[in-house]
């Protein structure tokens, strides 16, 4: 039976790779497997409302076509439902797609959907209301996410320029953390709360994180002196940030952070005002998602049109 599927497209995400999405769907999505329709978001968090409505109507799958924020919106809309989530990465960071080994080329990511390989991953509930599926955090990363939310341009260049511009302005803060039954006082530039290894752009803030282990990886990061950046940055991009002297790491299923003076939190790359006290909880095995079948990576990855032609010739 065909999967009743909704493709939720953010028309302004990332760097514009979603512009030809309907053509790419016709060319690459197997219509013997999916009965699909396309909807475009019209305002912030519209994707959450669309996904929730689809889940309520019994759709089998809702596919987020956009960046990490679009993925977050759809995941929040599907929370508590049995509806599967798919991803067609069209953003710039694409943190969860990279962690799931979903190709960053939209047409290839569409063919991954044809594999219908289901993976169940954890998610992180923030203050009992907001869901993060890839990574969250407070401090400098939340500050940058807040600024990116209103930025006129997106993409790696805009993100990097913003980080460099604000680097000297943002100061470390004092935080009180409660995790694993213990209390910690820490001064930090930012605190990353990771479900996967990376924020996006292959920037790995939690080298040992796993999407389905029932735990969050906490990285408490000091402000890196400018002369240490040439050493620390390669560690982050090579998945060895745990070797840095500026990072302290923990693992837990429940975390409370007090002293979040900015009141903002980073939720999968999107800034959200949640207050000065932030409670992070792992929701184990809470998101059902179509990922790539790494044991059979080329299964059903041929163009559906070509596959039908070969079948007819046989």
ROMIMI-847179 format. One line per 8 residues: their letters; for each residue z, x, y of N, C-alpha, C, CB. Coordinates in steps of 0.05 Angstrom, whole numbers. Last residue first. Glycine has a CB too. Example, Ala and Ser with C-alpha at 12.3 -4.5 7.8 and 13.67 -1.06 7.14 Angstrom:
<rs>
SA	142 257 -45 143 273 -21 157 258 1 114 282 -12  156 264 -114 156 246 -90 156 264 -66 181 226 -89 $
</rs>
This chain:
<rs>
XXXXXXXX	-386 247 -130 -378 249 -158 -385 223 -173 -347 254 -159  -402 230 -81 -420 246 -95 -413 249 -125 -422 274 -83  -355 204 -65 -379 188 -69 -400 204 -85 -391 180 -42  -320 248 -59 -314 227 -79 -339 211 -85 -292 209 -69  -344 274 -15 -343 287 -41 -338 267 -64 -321 309 -41  -336 235 24 -363 243 17 -363 257 -10 -374 262 39  -280 233 27 -294 209 18 -323 216 9 -295 188 40  -271 284 48 -260 277 22 -274 253 10 -230 272 24 $
XXXXXXXX	-294 281 98 -306 299 78 -296 292 50 -298 328 85  -259 243 121 -288 237 119 -301 255 98 -301 242 146  -209 270 119 -214 246 103 -243 239 100 -199 223 116  -208 340 113 -216 318 129 -221 293 112 -242 325 145  -153 364 74 -182 363 79 -188 339 97 -198 362 52  -101 362 60 -106 372 87 -136 373 93 -95 400 89  -81 347 10 -89 326 28 -94 336 57 -69 304 29  -48 409 5 -52 383 -7 -59 362 14 -27 374 -23 $
XXXXXXXX	-34 457 24 -62 449 30 -68 421 17 -81 469 19  19 469 9 12 467 38 -16 456 44 15 493 50  62 456 -30 33 450 -34 21 447 -6 29 424 -51  109 473 -10 103 481 -37 73 476 -44 121 466 -57  111 449 40 107 478 39 102 488 11 131 492 50  89 396 67 96 403 40 91 433 36 81 386 19  114 381 132 93 394 115 104 401 88 82 419 130  144 316 141 141 344 147 118 356 130 167 360 143 $
XXXXXXXX	166 257 164 144 268 149 139 297 159 118 251 153  236 240 158 213 250 174 191 261 155 223 273 193  294 209 172 273 212 151 247 218 166 270 186 134  358 227 190 330 223 201 311 229 178 325 241 225  406 238 167 404 213 182 376 207 193 423 214 205  438 278 141 416 265 128 410 238 141 422 261 98  498 271 180 483 284 158 461 266 147 503 291 135  508 279 243 502 255 226 485 266 203 487 233 242 $
XXXXXXXX	557 316 277 534 316 259 532 290 244 537 340 238  575 308 345 581 302 317 555 304 300 594 274 314  604 328 405 581 331 388 590 325 359 568 359 390  625 307 467 632 307 439 607 307 422 649 282 432  644 332 529 621 326 511 629 328 482 597 344 518  665 320 593 674 324 565 652 314 547 700 309 559  637 307 639 649 334 637 661 340 609 671 336 657  574 271 628 602 274 636 613 302 630 619 254 622 $
XXXXXXXX	520 264 620 538 252 601 568 255 608 534 263 573  456 265 639 483 265 651 501 250 632 483 253 680  407 305 609 419 279 610 448 282 621 420 266 582  344 338 601 370 337 614 381 308 615 368 348 641  311 358 542 313 339 564 341 337 575 304 310 554  314 391 498 298 399 521 299 381 544 271 403 512  349 363 464 322 369 455 303 375 479 310 345 440  388 355 515 383 340 490 354 345 483 389 310 494 $
XXXXXXXX	436 387 552 409 390 542 406 375 516 401 420 539  476 353 599 473 365 573 443 367 567 488 348 551  518 354 657 493 350 644 493 364 617 470 361 662  564 366 684 562 339 672 536 333 658 567 318 693  579 413 706 553 402 715 550 373 706 530 419 704  626 425 679 627 419 707 602 406 717 633 444 723  654 416 625 626 416 631 622 406 660 610 397 612  705 416 605 699 434 627 670 436 634 710 461 621 $
XXXXXXXX	702 414 533 713 405 558 708 425 580 744 399 556  672 396 475 671 416 497 682 402 522 642 426 501  681 388 407 687 377 433 686 400 454 714 362 434  648 379 345 655 397 368 660 381 393 632 417 372  637 381 277 648 365 299 657 385 321 671 347 290  620 415 239 608 388 238 617 371 262 614 374 212  603 484 251 622 462 250 606 436 247 640 461 275  603 553 264 590 531 250 611 509 247 578 540 222 $
XXXXXXXX	592 602 317 609 587 299 592 566 284 632 573 315  583 664 352 572 641 337 593 629 319 548 649 321  569 696 413 590 690 392 581 664 379 619 688 405  533 746 448 533 721 434 556 719 414 506 716 420  526 797 468 531 775 487 533 748 474 509 775 508  510 832 430 538 834 439 546 811 458 543 861 452  466 807 380 471 813 408 501 813 414 457 793 426  457 789 330 463 817 333 470 825 361 439 834 323 $
XXXXXXXX	440 737 334 467 741 325 476 771 326 470 732 296  386 739 344 404 737 367 433 742 359 401 711 381  342 744 311 364 762 307 384 761 330 355 790 302  290 723 317 310 709 300 334 726 293 297 698 275  257 745 353 254 755 326 275 743 307 256 785 326  273 725 402 246 718 392 240 728 364 225 728 411  323 749 407 321 720 407 294 712 395 323 708 435  310 803 409 328 793 388 325 763 385 358 801 394 $
XXXXXXXX	280 807 456 267 810 430 284 801 407 260 839 427  324 796 494 301 777 490 287 782 464 282 781 513  358 841 492 367 815 482 344 796 476 386 803 501  330 884 516 341 887 488 346 859 476 366 904 489  315 867 566 294 878 548 303 882 519 284 904 560  367 850 586 347 830 578 325 842 560 334 818 603  400 888 606 402 883 578 381 863 567 430 873 571  393 889 660 384 913 646 387 910 616 400 937 655 $
XXXXXXXX	415 839 675 386 843 676 377 867 660 378 847 706  464 814 628 457 831 651 427 837 651 473 857 652  470 749 607 460 775 599 452 791 624 435 772 581  526 710 604 503 717 620 495 745 615 510 713 650  541 693 535 548 704 561 523 708 578 564 730 558  541 638 493 525 660 504 534 667 532 495 652 504  554 613 432 567 616 459 555 641 471 599 618 457  526 571 388 522 597 400 533 597 428 491 605 400 $
XXXXXXXX	537 536 330 545 538 358 541 567 368 575 529 362  504 494 287 509 522 293 514 525 323 485 540 284  529 440 250 517 449 274 523 479 277 526 433 299  517 414 183 532 430 202 515 435 227 540 457 190  487 394 141 511 379 150 528 393 171 528 373 127  440 418 128 464 428 116 490 414 124 467 457 122  388 411 147 398 392 128 424 401 114 378 386 107  368 451 179 365 423 188 380 403 171 336 416 190 $
XXXXXXXX	407 508 193 390 493 175 390 464 182 399 497 145  417 571 226 418 542 225 399 531 205 413 531 253  417 625 235 425 616 208 425 585 206 451 627 201  402 635 289 386 645 267 393 634 240 390 675 266  399 603 342 417 600 320 403 608 294 427 570 318  359 610 378 387 613 389 407 611 366 392 592 410  296 632 384 316 625 364 344 631 374 311 641 338  239 611 409 264 623 420 287 614 402 269 614 450 $
XXXXXXXX	191 588 398 201 608 379 225 623 390 178 628 372  187 546 433 173 571 441 180 594 422 180 578 470  253 521 419 224 518 423 213 544 432 218 495 444  304 531 403 300 512 424 271 503 426 308 524 451  318 540 331 307 547 357 306 524 377 279 558 354  339 525 282 343 553 291 336 557 321 327 572 275  371 461 288 351 479 277 355 507 289 322 469 283  416 445 314 411 433 287 390 450 273 401 404 290 $
XXXXXXXX	462 475 358 436 475 345 436 462 318 426 503 342  483 482 419 491 467 396 466 461 380 507 441 404  499 534 464 479 520 449 491 507 424 456 539 441  526 543 525 534 539 497 512 522 483 562 526 495  519 593 577 513 567 565 522 567 535 483 560 567  556 628 597 533 622 613 522 595 603 511 644 611  628 622 591 601 624 580 580 617 600 598 606 555  692 634 569 675 634 593 646 639 583 684 656 614 $
XXXXXXXX	735 594 528 713 613 531 700 611 558 692 609 509  785 579 484 779 581 513 757 602 516 805 587 530  791 536 429 782 562 440 778 559 470 756 571 425  827 508 375 820 507 403 813 535 413 843 495 420  810 480 310 821 500 327 812 497 356 814 528 317  783 446 276 812 443 279 826 463 297 824 444 252  730 458 284 743 466 259 773 465 261 733 494 250  739 460 354 721 459 331 736 470 307 696 475 336 $
XXXXXXXX	739 452 421 755 445 398 736 442 374 771 418 403  738 491 480 724 481 456 744 474 434 704 502 446  734 494 548 753 491 526 738 478 503 778 474 535  703 540 593 702 518 575 725 518 555 675 517 560  680 562 655 702 563 636 702 538 619 730 568 650  614 588 669 636 569 672 657 573 650 624 540 671  570 632 707 584 624 682 607 604 689 596 649 668  521 609 754 544 625 746 556 615 720 565 625 769 $
XXXXXXXX	456 614 779 474 600 761 496 618 751 458 588 738  425 649 810 441 628 823 462 616 805 422 607 833  396 683 778 418 695 794 436 673 806 408 712 816  358 645 755 375 663 739 400 673 754 359 687 730  321 613 778 348 604 779 368 623 766 351 577 766  273 641 768 280 633 796 310 627 798 263 610 805  271 645 713 273 669 729 283 663 757 246 684 730  266 590 699 288 607 688 293 631 706 283 615 659 $
XXXXXXXX	217 578 724 242 564 732 267 580 723 243 536 720  181 610 696 185 614 725 211 601 735 161 602 741  185 587 645 193 614 649 199 620 679 172 633 639  164 535 655 191 538 644 202 566 650 191 533 613  112 547 671 130 533 689 159 536 681 123 503 691  93 572 624 93 586 649 113 574 669 65 587 661  98 532 585 114 556 583 116 571 609 103 574 562  100 464 612 89 486 598 106 511 600 61 492 609 $
XXXXXXXX	89 427 674 103 432 649 91 457 637 101 408 630  102 408 743 85 420 722 102 426 698 72 446 733  141 383 772 114 373 774 95 384 753 102 378 801  206 368 747 186 387 754 158 374 754 186 412 735  247 337 730 234 328 754 212 347 763 254 324 777  262 364 684 259 335 682 244 324 707 286 321 680  274 414 698 248 410 686 242 380 685 247 421 658  327 408 714 307 414 734 279 409 723 309 443 743 $
XXXXXXXX	351 398 664 354 379 686 332 383 707 382 380 699  341 445 637 329 420 627 330 398 649 344 410 602  372 479 668 343 482 668 330 457 659 335 507 651  423 458 654 415 459 682 384 462 684 428 483 696  423 468 599 424 440 609 415 438 638 452 428 605  424 523 601 401 510 588 400 481 596 403 513 557  474 534 627 449 541 639 425 527 627 444 570 638  513 480 601 511 504 617 483 509 628 519 528 600 $
XXXXXXXX	504 457 533 514 454 561 512 481 575 543 443 561  460 426 483 476 447 495 485 441 523 461 473 496  418 419 425 431 409 449 447 432 461 450 385 442  362 410 381 383 426 393 393 413 418 371 454 400  340 367 346 333 395 344 356 413 355 307 401 359  358 317 355 349 323 328 343 353 324 324 307 321  408 279 386 391 303 387 383 310 359 406 327 402  425 218 417 419 233 392 402 257 399 404 214 372 $
XXXXXXXX	480 187 450 454 201 451 450 217 426 453 219 476  531 164 435 509 148 447 482 161 444 515 144 476  576 194 424 572 168 410 549 152 419 597 153 414  569 243 448 586 223 461 582 195 450 581 223 491  515 253 408 529 264 431 543 241 446 509 278 450  499 271 343 506 249 360 523 260 383 521 227 345  446 303 312 472 307 326 476 284 346 471 335 342  421 300 244 418 297 273 446 301 286 406 269 281 $
XXXXXXXX	388 326 185 412 318 201 403 312 230 434 340 200  332 300 147 347 320 162 371 308 176 328 334 183  289 294 94 311 281 108 328 302 121 328 264 89  219 290 86 243 307 88 264 292 103 236 334 101  161 273 50 185 264 65 207 284 63 194 237 54  95 276 58 117 291 46 142 285 63 111 322 45  44 256 68 66 238 64 89 251 49 57 212 49  -4 281 78 11 290 55 34 271 48 22 318 61 $
XXXXXXXX	-21 259 126 -34 250 101 -20 260 76 -63 260 101  7 288 163 16 261 157 3 250 132 9 243 181  -26 333 166 0 335 152 11 308 145 20 351 170  -66 314 198 -71 316 170 -46 321 153 -91 340 165  -39 318 247 -47 291 237 -52 293 207 -71 281 252  -37 373 252 -11 358 248 -17 330 238 4 357 275  -90 383 261 -78 392 236 -52 378 231 -74 422 237  -95 360 312 -112 350 290 -102 359 263 -141 359 294 $
XXXXXXXX	-58 390 344 -54 362 338 -70 352 314 -60 346 362  -31 451 326 -56 438 333 -54 409 325 -80 453 318  16 466 304 17 459 332 -9 448 342 25 483 348  38 443 239 19 458 256 20 448 285 -9 455 245  106 446 221 84 428 227 64 443 245 93 401 240  153 471 207 127 484 200 104 465 203 129 495 171  199 453 227 190 440 203 163 451 194 187 410 209  203 484 273 223 488 252 214 475 226 250 476 261 $
XXXXXXXX	160 464 303 159 492 294 179 496 271 166 511 317  180 412 312 155 416 298 153 444 287 131 409 316  225 424 344 229 413 317 204 416 300 236 383 319  200 449 391 221 462 375 223 451 347 247 459 388  158 448 431 155 438 404 175 450 384 126 444 394  142 469 483 162 482 466 160 474 437 189 474 476  99 435 498 97 464 501 117 479 484 101 472 531  69 381 462 84 392 483 80 422 486 114 386 479 $
XXXXXXXX	48 357 419 30 360 442 45 371 466 16 334 448  53 347 351 63 362 374 42 366 395 73 390 364  66 292 320 41 305 328 48 321 353 17 284 334  110 271 270 107 286 295 78 297 297 127 310 296  144 212 246 124 233 244 122 247 270 96 222 235  196 179 212 186 190 237 165 211 230 208 202 254  208 116 177 203 145 178 192 153 205 183 153 156  259 68 179 232 76 188 229 106 189 225 63 215 $
XXXXXXXX	309 50 170 296 64 148 267 73 155 296 46 123  356 62 225 335 47 210 325 63 187 312 39 229  390 93 255 402 72 238 382 56 223 417 54 255  342 107 305 369 112 295 380 87 279 388 118 318  294 101 329 295 96 300 323 99 288 276 114 286  304 117 381 295 89 376 298 82 347 267 86 385  315 171 375 336 153 384 329 124 379 341 157 414  265 188 358 288 191 340 310 173 348 297 220 339 $
XXXXXXXX	235 179 405 229 164 380 252 165 361 204 175 367  260 216 440 259 188 446 255 171 421 237 182 467  251 265 414 278 256 418 278 226 423 291 271 441  195 268 419 207 267 392 236 256 394 207 296 379  192 272 474 180 249 461 192 246 433 150 252 459  217 322 482 229 298 493 218 272 481 223 297 523  181 356 457 207 353 445 221 328 456 225 377 450  118 321 467 135 345 465 162 338 453 139 358 492 $
XXXXXXXX	74 280 428 83 291 454 100 316 449 99 270 470  78 229 390 57 246 399 64 256 427 29 232 398  115 207 337 117 216 364 95 236 371 145 229 369  105 151 296 97 179 301 100 186 331 68 184 291  138 113 251 132 115 280 128 145 285 155 104 298  130 73 193 130 99 205 124 97 235 110 118 192  134 20 177 141 41 158 145 68 172 120 43 136  162 -34 215 142 -13 212 152 9 193 135 0 240 $
XXXXXXXX	197 -77 225 191 -68 198 169 -48 194 185 -92 182  213 -91 275 191 -107 264 183 -97 236 168 -106 282  251 -52 286 260 -80 283 239 -98 270 268 -91 310  216 -9 293 235 -9 270 245 -37 265 259 10 276  191 -25 340 175 -22 316 193 -22 291 159 5 317  234 -24 376 220 -49 371 204 -48 345 202 -56 395  245 31 375 265 11 366 253 -15 359 287 8 387  198 51 398 205 58 370 226 38 359 217 87 369 $
XXXXXXXX	201 30 449 178 24 432 185 29 403 154 41 440  249 52 468 246 23 466 224 15 448 242 11 494  234 107 467 257 97 452 256 67 448 284 104 466  192 110 502 187 115 474 210 105 456 183 145 469  215 106 551 200 82 541 195 85 511 173 79 556  239 149 575 252 136 552 239 111 542 281 130 560  201 138 634 221 155 619 236 138 599 240 168 639  140 101 622 162 110 639 182 126 621 176 87 654 $
XXXXXXXX	101 89 586 95 84 614 117 94 633 91 55 619  68 110 526 92 106 542 85 104 572 112 129 537  20 76 488 25 97 507 51 90 523 2 100 526  5 65 419 16 55 444 23 79 462 42 38 439  -39 49 366 -30 69 386 -18 55 410 -54 88 394  -33 35 296 -41 27 323 -28 48 342 -31 -2 330  -54 36 226 -40 46 250 -50 33 276 -43 75 251  -44 40 163 -54 19 180 -40 24 207 -48 -10 169 $
XXXXXXXX	-57 94 119 -43 84 143 -59 61 156 -39 106 163  -88 108 75 -59 110 73 -44 96 96 -51 139 73  -139 102 89 -131 90 63 -101 90 60 -145 104 40  -144 132 133 -140 103 138 -136 88 112 -163 92 153  -119 192 148 -130 178 125 -124 148 128 -119 189 98  -136 223 208 -116 207 194 -129 191 172 -101 189 213  -183 248 231 -165 263 213 -144 247 198 -151 284 229  -214 217 265 -227 238 250 -209 249 228 -235 260 268 $
XXXXXXXX	-178 182 290 -201 171 275 -213 192 256 -222 160 294  -145 220 315 -135 203 294 -157 191 277 -118 180 307  -180 242 353 -170 259 332 -158 242 309 -149 278 343  -188 197 386 -210 209 372 -201 226 348 -228 226 391  -136 191 405 -148 170 389 -172 179 374 -155 147 408  -126 240 433 -111 234 409 -124 212 392 -83 225 416  -143 272 475 -163 261 457 -151 250 431 -183 283 450  -96 287 501 -116 272 516 -136 259 497 -131 290 536 $
XXXXXXXX	-56 319 483 -57 292 472 -80 276 484 -31 279 477  -52 367 509 -67 367 484 -70 339 472 -54 385 464  -25 375 558 -48 358 557 -63 357 531 -65 365 578  22 404 557 -2 416 571 -27 401 565 -5 445 562  75 358 559 65 386 554 42 394 571 59 389 526  56 290 571 72 311 559 58 338 559 80 303 531  33 244 590 37 266 610 53 289 598 51 256 634  30 204 552 5 213 564 9 237 583 -7 191 579 $
XXXXXXXX	58 201 491 66 207 518 42 219 533 91 227 519  48 153 442 36 176 456 48 178 484 5 173 458  63 134 379 73 132 407 65 157 422 105 129 407  34 98 330 32 124 343 41 121 372 3 136 341  60 63 276 56 63 305 55 91 315 78 46 319  40 35 213 48 58 230 42 54 259 34 83 219  48 16 150 45 4 176 57 24 196 59 -24 178  15 46 98 39 48 114 33 36 142 49 77 116 $
XX	-16 9 45 -18 25 69 9 24 84 -40 14 87  0 17 -24 0 0 0 0 17 25 24 -19 0 $
</rs>
